[in-house]
Amino acid sequence: MAATILVVEDEPAIQELIAYNLQQAGHLPLCADNAEQALALVHNALPDLVLLDWMLPGASGIDFARKLRAEERTRLIPIIMLTARTEEQDKVAGLETGADDYITKPFSPRELLARIKAVLRRRAPQVTDDAVEIGGLVLDPVTHRVTGNWVPLELGPTEFRLLHYFMTHPERVHSRAQLLDKVWGDHVFVEERTVDVHIRRLRKALQTAGLERLVQTVRGTGYRFSAA
């Protein structure tokens, strides 16, 4: 699935090369030349991942990473640091700010895309193309097909995204507000009861295969996806 990736890089040639390769891989790049521009983009909508150059004009990449990690809304955004610094202490400093990975320049587009895929699989599996299988339910993001106990299931686009998020984050309890942020987007303003409507539609679709029990209501909190 396409991921929205914020590229914070002040060298135009490198920024353009990264953006081009991200587009070729099916991702949506957003580009910023400095931390101030990047903060404005993050304020507008949360990206799925940030590619962050260490050396930026004004506030450094390290400072920007610290800001993201310090705020509740942005602290879980995966970050990959891009830098020409090769000393071990610099790598440690980058990782200690909360970066998920560290790539030294020069790097190949192939390596970069592989690192992005690995970090997304670990930190944001709902935006990867990996098929998911739990409790007799199989969801394939590439073909956009869902089967339950070998029975094809018909889901609307919102129910598909909701189920994909549930299946890539099983056994966790999700509040309605969290589901709105992760499935609808944190800048989409809809009422929390909208989640309940789509949960009912999702359960109805799963009922065809006798799997509606996988989506559990946690009274007073929200919902959980569990095969237990």
PyMOL commands that set and color helices and strands:
alter all, ss='L'
color gray80, all
select helices_A, chain A and resi 12-24+35-44+61-70+88-96+109-123+125-127+157-168+176-184+193-207+212-214
alter helices_A, ss='H'
color red, helices_A
select strands_A, chain A and resi 4-8+28-32+49-53+79-83+101-104+132-134+137-140+145-148+151-153+173-174+215-218+222-225
alter strands_A, ss='S'
color yellow, strands_A
deselect
rebuild
show_as cartoon
